[in-house]
Amino acid sequence: MRKINRAVKVRIYPNAEQRVQIEKTIGCSRFIYNYMLADKMEHYKKEKKMLRNTPASYKKEYPWLKEVDSLALANVQMHLESAFHKFFREP
């Protein structure tokens, strides 16, 4: 028996407040990914070891990161760690 893959398209219509929160979340996620990646690369060049940083460590320096959901930032960390590990396994 074959498995059939199905896709469901959903369109959302956020109000103005929700739109602002979505844009903040995306912007903060992009910022923290790039910033954490730069720190990891710099640390690896100096120490030849992986840096274990978290989004929470950046919230003191950038308090506006507290405005978005912490799980979104945690997912960014998870994706970055995965990409970093995959890069060293399959250069």
N, CA, C and O atoms as a GROMACS GRO file, in nm:
protein
  364
    1MET      N    1   0.085  -0.119   0.000
    1MET     CA    2   0.000   0.000   0.000
    1MET      C    3   0.089   0.125   0.000
    1MET      O    4   0.180   0.137   0.082
    2ARG      N    5   0.061   0.215  -0.091
    2ARG     CA    6   0.141   0.338  -0.102
    2ARG      C    7   0.088   0.445  -0.008
    2ARG      O    8  -0.032   0.459   0.014
    3LYS      N    9   0.181   0.520   0.044
    3LYS     CA   10   0.144   0.632   0.130
    3LYS      C   11   0.128   0.755   0.041
    3LYS      O   12   0.214   0.783  -0.042
    4ILE      N   13   0.022   0.827   0.059
    4ILE     CA   14  -0.005   0.946  -0.020
    4ILE      C   15   0.027   1.069   0.066
    4ILE      O   16  -0.027   1.087   0.175
    5ASN      N   17   0.114   1.151   0.013
    5ASN     CA   18   0.146   1.277   0.080
    5ASN      C   19   0.046   1.384   0.038
    5ASN      O   20   0.016   1.399  -0.080
    6ARG      N   21  -0.004   1.455   0.134
    6ARG     CA   22  -0.099   1.562   0.104
    6ARG      C   23  -0.049   1.692   0.163
    6ARG      O   24   0.018   1.694   0.266
    7ALA      N   25  -0.081   1.798   0.097
    7ALA     CA   26  -0.044   1.930   0.143
    7ALA      C   27  -0.171   2.010   0.170
    7ALA      O   28  -0.271   1.995   0.100
    8VAL      N   29  -0.164   2.091   0.269
    8VAL     CA   30  -0.276   2.178   0.302
    8VAL      C   31  -0.224   2.321   0.304
    8VAL      O   32  -0.130   2.352   0.376
    9LYS      N   33  -0.284   2.405   0.225
    9LYS     CA   34  -0.247   2.547   0.224
    9LYS      C   35  -0.343   2.622   0.315
    9LYS      O   36  -0.465   2.606   0.308
   10VAL      N   37  -0.285   2.703   0.401
   10VAL     CA   38  -0.366   2.782   0.493
   10VAL      C   39  -0.324   2.927   0.477
   10VAL      O   40  -0.206   2.959   0.476
   11ARG      N   41  -0.420   3.012   0.465
   11ARG     CA   42  -0.392   3.155   0.455
   11ARG      C   43  -0.440   3.221   0.584
   11ARG      O   44  -0.552   3.198   0.628
   12ILE      N   45  -0.353   3.302   0.642
   12ILE     CA   46  -0.392   3.371   0.765
   12ILE      C   47  -0.409   3.520   0.736
   12ILE      O   48  -0.348   3.575   0.644
   13TYR      N   49  -0.492   3.580   0.814
   13TYR     CA   50  -0.516   3.724   0.801
   13TYR      C   51  -0.495   3.789   0.937
   13TYR      O   52  -0.591   3.815   1.010
   14PRO      N   53  -0.368   3.815   0.972
   14PRO     CA   54  -0.343   3.874   1.103
   14PRO      C   55  -0.387   4.020   1.108
   14PRO      O   56  -0.382   4.092   1.009
   15ASN      N   57  -0.429   4.062   1.227
   15ASN     CA   58  -0.461   4.203   1.242
   15ASN      C   59  -0.329   4.281   1.257
   15ASN      O   60  -0.222   4.221   1.254
   16ALA      N   61  -0.337   4.410   1.273
   16ALA     CA   62  -0.216   4.494   1.275
   16ALA      C   63  -0.123   4.456   1.390
   16ALA      O   64  -0.001   4.450   1.372
   17GLU      N   65  -0.178   4.431   1.507
   17GLU     CA   66  -0.096   4.395   1.624
   17GLU      C   67  -0.026   4.260   1.602
   17GLU      O   68   0.092   4.245   1.636
   18GLN      N   69  -0.098   4.165   1.548
   18GLN     CA   70  -0.039   4.034   1.521
   18GLN      C   71   0.069   4.043   1.413
   18GLN      O   72   0.172   3.976   1.422
   19ARG      N   73   0.045   4.125   1.313
   19ARG     CA   74   0.143   4.144   1.206
   19ARG      C   75   0.274   4.200   1.262
   19ARG      O   76   0.382   4.156   1.223
   20VAL      N   77   0.263   4.296   1.352
   20VAL     CA   78   0.383   4.355   1.414
   20VAL      C   79   0.458   4.248   1.492
   20VAL      O   80   0.580   4.241   1.484
   21GLN      N   81   0.386   4.166   1.569
   21GLN     CA   82   0.451   4.063   1.650
   21GLN      C   83   0.518   3.957   1.560
   21GLN      O   84   0.627   3.910   1.592
   22ILE      N   85   0.455   3.921   1.450
   22ILE     CA   86   0.514   3.825   1.356
   22ILE      C   87   0.643   3.883   1.297
   22ILE      O   88   0.744   3.813   1.289
   23GLU      N   89   0.640   4.009   1.257
   23GLU     CA   90   0.758   4.072   1.199
   23GLU      C   91   0.871   4.085   1.301
   23GLU      O   92   0.987   4.066   1.266
   24LYS      N   93   0.837   4.116   1.427
   24LYS     CA   94   0.938   4.122   1.533
   24LYS      C   95   1.003   3.985   1.554
   24LYS      O   96   1.125   3.975   1.568
   25THR      N   97   0.920   3.882   1.555
   25THR     CA   98   0.971   3.747   1.578
   25THR      C   99   1.065   3.705   1.466
   25THR      O  100   1.172   3.650   1.491
   26ILE      N  101   1.026   3.731   1.343
   26ILE     CA  102   1.111   3.695   1.230
   26ILE      C  103   1.240   3.776   1.232
   26ILE      O  104   1.348   3.721   1.209
   27GLY      N  105   1.231   3.905   1.260
   27GLY     CA  106   1.350   3.990   1.265
   27GLY      C  107   1.446   3.949   1.376
   27GLY      O  108   1.567   3.942   1.354
   28CYS      N  109   1.392   3.922   1.493
   28CYS     CA  110   1.477   3.880   1.605
   28CYS      C  111   1.540   3.744   1.578
   28CYS      O  112   1.655   3.721   1.614
   29SER      N  113   1.466   3.655   1.516
   29SER     CA  114   1.519   3.523   1.483
   29SER      C  115   1.636   3.536   1.385
   29SER      O  116   1.739   3.471   1.401
   30ARG      N  117   1.618   3.618   1.285
   30ARG     CA  118   1.725   3.639   1.186
   30ARG      C  119   1.848   3.702   1.254
   30ARG      O  120   1.961   3.660   1.228
   31PHE      N  121   1.824   3.802   1.339
   31PHE     CA  122   1.934   3.869   1.408
   31PHE      C  123   2.012   3.771   1.496
   31PHE      O  124   2.135   3.765   1.489
   32ILE      N  125   1.940   3.693   1.578
   32ILE     CA  126   2.007   3.606   1.674
   32ILE      C  127   2.080   3.493   1.602
   32ILE      O  128   2.186   3.450   1.646
   33TYR      N  129   2.025   3.444   1.491
   33TYR     CA  130   2.093   3.340   1.413
   33TYR      C  131   2.227   3.393   1.362
   33TYR      O  132   2.330   3.328   1.380
   34ASN      N  133   2.225   3.508   1.299
   34ASN     CA  134   2.348   3.564   1.242
   34ASN      C  135   2.449   3.600   1.350
   34ASN      O  136   2.569   3.578   1.333
   35TYR      N  137   2.402   3.655   1.461
   35TYR     CA  138   2.491   3.696   1.569
   35TYR      C  139   2.554   3.574   1.636
   35TYR      O  140   2.674   3.572   1.664
   36MET      N  141   2.472   3.472   1.663
   36MET     CA  142   2.525   3.350   1.725
   36MET      C  143   2.622   3.278   1.631
   36MET      O  144   2.723   3.224   1.676
   37LEU      N  145   2.592   3.277   1.502
   37LEU     CA  146   2.680   3.214   1.405
   37LEU      C  147   2.815   3.286   1.400
   37LEU      O  148   2.919   3.221   1.398
   38ALA      N  149   2.813   3.419   1.399
   38ALA     CA  150   2.938   3.495   1.397
   38ALA      C  151   3.020   3.466   1.522
   38ALA      O  152   3.142   3.449   1.514
   39ASP      N  153   2.955   3.460   1.639
   39ASP     CA  154   3.027   3.429   1.762
   39ASP      C  155   3.085   3.288   1.761
   39ASP      O  156   3.197   3.266   1.805
   40LYS      N  157   3.008   3.193   1.709
   40LYS     CA  158   3.056   3.055   1.700
   40LYS      C  159   3.177   3.045   1.608
   40LYS      O  160   3.275   2.977   1.640
   41MET      N  161   3.171   3.113   1.494
   41MET     CA  162   3.282   3.108   1.399
   41MET      C  163   3.407   3.172   1.457
   41MET      O  164   3.517   3.120   1.443
   42GLU      N  165   3.389   3.286   1.522
   42GLU     CA  166   3.503   3.355   1.583
   42GLU      C  167   3.567   3.271   1.693
   42GLU      O  168   3.689   3.261   1.702
   43HIS      N  169   3.484   3.211   1.777
   43HIS     CA  170   3.532   3.126   1.886
   43HIS      C  171   3.605   3.004   1.830
   43HIS      O  172   3.709   2.963   1.883
   44TYR      N  173   3.551   2.945   1.725
   44TYR     CA  174   3.614   2.827   1.667
   44TYR      C  175   3.750   2.861   1.606
   44TYR      O  176   3.844   2.782   1.616
   45LYS      N  177   3.761   2.977   1.543
   45LYS     CA  178   3.889   3.017   1.484
   45LYS      C  179   3.996   3.034   1.591
   45LYS      O  180   4.112   3.001   1.569
   46LYS      N  181   3.956   3.086   1.708
   46LYS     CA  182   4.052   3.110   1.816
   46LYS      C  183   4.083   2.983   1.894
   46LYS      O  184   4.200   2.951   1.918
   47GLU      N  185   3.980   2.910   1.934
   47GLU     CA  186   3.995   2.800   2.029
   47GLU      C  187   3.995   2.661   1.964
   47GLU      O  188   4.037   2.564   2.026
   48LYS      N  189   3.948   2.651   1.842
   48LYS     CA  190   3.928   2.522   1.774
   48LYS      C  191   3.833   2.431   1.852
   48LYS      O  192   3.845   2.309   1.849
   49LYS      N  193   3.738   2.493   1.920
   49LYS     CA  194   3.634   2.422   1.994
   49LYS      C  195   3.501   2.490   1.967
   49LYS      O  196   3.495   2.608   1.931
   50MET      N  197   3.394   2.413   1.985
   50MET     CA  198   3.259   2.466   1.965
   50MET      C  199   3.219   2.556   2.082
   50MET      O  200   3.246   2.524   2.198
   51LEU      N  201   3.155   2.665   2.051
   51LEU     CA  202   3.099   2.755   2.152
   51LEU      C  203   2.956   2.713   2.180
   51LEU      O  204   2.878   2.692   2.087
   52ARG      N  205   2.921   2.699   2.306
   52ARG     CA  206   2.785   2.663   2.346
   52ARG      C  207   2.715   2.789   2.396
   52ARG      O  208   2.712   2.815   2.516
   53ASN      N  209   2.660   2.867   2.305
   53ASN     CA  210   2.590   2.989   2.342
   53ASN      C  211   2.440   2.971   2.328
   53ASN      O  212   2.393   2.885   2.252
   54THR      N  213   2.366   3.052   2.401
   54THR     CA  214   2.220   3.045   2.398
   54THR      C  215   2.164   3.184   2.372
   54THR      O  216   2.231   3.283   2.398
   55PRO      N  217   2.042   3.192   2.321
   55PRO     CA  218   1.980   3.324   2.300
   55PRO      C  219   1.965   3.401   2.430
   55PRO      O  220   1.969   3.524   2.430
   56ALA      N  221   1.948   3.332   2.541
   56ALA     CA  222   1.931   3.400   2.670
   56ALA      C  223   2.054   3.482   2.707
   56ALA      O  224   2.041   3.585   2.774
   57SER      N  225   2.171   3.440   2.665
   57SER     CA  226   2.293   3.514   2.698
   57SER      C  227   2.301   3.648   2.625
   57SER      O  228   2.380   3.734   2.663
   58TYR      N  229   2.222   3.666   2.521
   58TYR     CA  230   2.223   3.791   2.446
   58TYR      C  231   2.115   3.889   2.491
   58TYR      O  232   2.114   4.005   2.449
   59LYS      N  233   2.025   3.844   2.576
   59LYS     CA  234   1.912   3.928   2.616
   59LYS      C  235   1.953   4.044   2.706
   59LYS      O  236   1.883   4.145   2.710
   60LYS      N  237   2.065   4.032   2.778
   60LYS     CA  238   2.112   4.145   2.860
   60LYS      C  239   2.163   4.258   2.771
   60LYS      O  240   2.137   4.376   2.796
   61GLU      N  241   2.237   4.219   2.668
   61GLU     CA  242   2.294   4.318   2.577
   61GLU      C  243   2.188   4.377   2.483
   61GLU      O  244   2.195   4.494   2.447
   62TYR      N  245   2.091   4.294   2.445
   62TYR     CA  246   1.985   4.336   2.354
   62TYR      C  247   1.849   4.307   2.418
   62TYR      O  248   1.788   4.205   2.389
   63PRO      N  249   1.802   4.397   2.505
   63PRO     CA  250   1.678   4.370   2.580
   63PRO      C  251   1.554   4.358   2.492
   63PRO      O  252   1.454   4.301   2.536
   64TRP      N  253   1.556   4.409   2.371
   64TRP     CA  254   1.441   4.398   2.282
   64TRP      C  255   1.417   4.255   2.237
   64TRP      O  256   1.312   4.225   2.180
   65LEU      N  257   1.513   4.164   2.260
   65LEU     CA  258   1.491   4.022   2.229
   65LEU      C  259   1.388   3.959   2.322
   65LEU      O  260   1.333   3.854   2.292
   66LYS      N  261   1.363   4.024   2.436
   66LYS     CA  262   1.264   3.973   2.532
   66LYS      C  263   1.121   3.992   2.484
   66LYS      O  264   1.028   3.933   2.539
   67GLU      N  265   1.103   4.073   2.380
   67GLU     CA  266   0.969   4.102   2.330
   67GLU      C  267   0.910   3.988   2.248
   67GLU      O  268   0.790   3.985   2.224
   68VAL      N  269   0.994   3.895   2.204
   68VAL     CA  270   0.944   3.784   2.121
   68VAL      C  271   0.942   3.655   2.201
   68VAL      O  272   1.003   3.646   2.308
   69ASP      N  273   0.873   3.556   2.149
   69ASP     CA  274   0.860   3.428   2.215
   69ASP      C  275   0.995   3.359   2.227
   69ASP      O  276   1.070   3.349   2.130
   70SER      N  277   1.027   3.312   2.347
   70SER     CA  278   1.156   3.248   2.370
   70SER      C  279   1.169   3.116   2.294
   70SER      O  280   1.280   3.074   2.262
   71LEU      N  281   1.057   3.050   2.266
   71LEU     CA  282   1.064   2.925   2.191
   71LEU      C  283   1.107   2.948   2.046
   71LEU      O  284   1.172   2.863   1.986
   72ALA      N  285   1.071   3.062   1.991
   72ALA     CA  286   1.116   3.095   1.855
   72ALA      C  287   1.268   3.110   1.853
   72ALA      O  288   1.334   3.063   1.761
   73LEU      N  289   1.321   3.175   1.954
   73LEU     CA  290   1.466   3.192   1.962
   73LEU      C  291   1.536   3.060   1.994
   73LEU      O  292   1.646   3.035   1.946
   74ALA      N  293   1.472   2.976   2.074
   74ALA     CA  294   1.529   2.844   2.104
   74ALA      C  295   1.535   2.758   1.978
   74ALA      O  296   1.629   2.682   1.959
   75ASN      N  297   1.434   2.770   1.893
   75ASN     CA  298   1.436   2.697   1.766
   75ASN      C  299   1.549   2.745   1.676
   75ASN      O  300   1.609   2.666   1.604
   76VAL      N  301   1.577   2.874   1.681
   76VAL     CA  302   1.689   2.928   1.604
   76VAL      C  303   1.819   2.864   1.652
   76VAL      O  304   1.902   2.823   1.572
   77GLN      N  305   1.834   2.855   1.783
   77GLN     CA  306   1.955   2.792   1.839
   77GLN      C  307   1.965   2.646   1.794
   77GLN      O  308   2.073   2.600   1.757
   78MET      N  309   1.854   2.575   1.799
   78MET     CA  310   1.853   2.434   1.760
   78MET      C  311   1.892   2.418   1.613
   78MET      O  312   1.971   2.329   1.580
   79HIS      N  313   1.839   2.502   1.526
   79HIS     CA  314   1.871   2.494   1.383
   79HIS      C  315   2.017   2.531   1.357
   79HIS      O  316   2.082   2.471   1.272
   80LEU      N  317   2.068   2.628   1.430
   80LEU     CA  318   2.208   2.668   1.414
   80LEU      C  319   2.301   2.557   1.460
   80LEU      O  320   2.400   2.527   1.392
   81GLU      N  321   2.272   2.497   1.574
   81GLU     CA  322   2.354   2.386   1.623
   81GLU      C  323   2.354   2.271   1.522
   81GLU      O  324   2.458   2.212   1.494
   82SER      N  325   2.238   2.241   1.469
   82SER     CA  326   2.226   2.133   1.371
   82SER      C  327   2.309   2.164   1.246
   82SER      O  328   2.380   2.077   1.196
   83ALA      N  329   2.300   2.285   1.198
   83ALA     CA  330   2.377   2.324   1.079
   83ALA      C  331   2.526   2.320   1.106
   83ALA      O  332   2.604   2.276   1.020
   84PHE      N  333   2.568   2.364   1.223
   84PHE     CA  334   2.709   2.366   1.259
   84PHE      C  335   2.764   2.224   1.269
   84PHE      O  336   2.873   2.196   1.219
   85HIS      N  337   2.689   2.135   1.333
   85HIS     CA  338   2.734   1.997   1.345
   85HIS      C  339   2.736   1.928   1.209
   85HIS      O  340   2.828   1.851   1.180
   86LYS      N  341   2.637   1.954   1.127
   86LYS     CA  342   2.632   1.892   0.994
   86LYS      C  343   2.748   1.941   0.908
   86LYS      O  344   2.803   1.864   0.829
   87PHE      N  345   2.785   2.067   0.922
   87PHE     CA  346   2.897   2.121   0.844
   87PHE      C  347   3.026   2.046   0.876
   87PHE      O  348   3.105   2.018   0.786
   88PHE      N  349   3.047   2.014   1.003
   88PHE     CA  350   3.172   1.947   1.040
   88PHE      C  351   3.169   1.796   1.008
   88PHE      O  352   3.274   1.734   0.993
   89ARG      N  353   3.049   1.739   0.999
   89ARG     CA  354   3.038   1.599   0.961
   89ARG      C  355   3.052   1.583   0.812
   89ARG      O  356   3.113   1.487   0.765
   90GLU      N  357   2.995   1.677   0.734
   90GLU     CA  358   2.995   1.669   0.588
   90GLU      C  359   3.046   1.799   0.528
   90GLU      O  360   2.968   1.876   0.472
   91PRO      N  361   3.176   1.825   0.538
   91PRO     CA  362   3.228   1.955   0.490
   91PRO      C  363   3.214   1.975   0.339
   91PRO      O  364   3.253   2.079   0.287
   0.00000   0.00000   0.00000
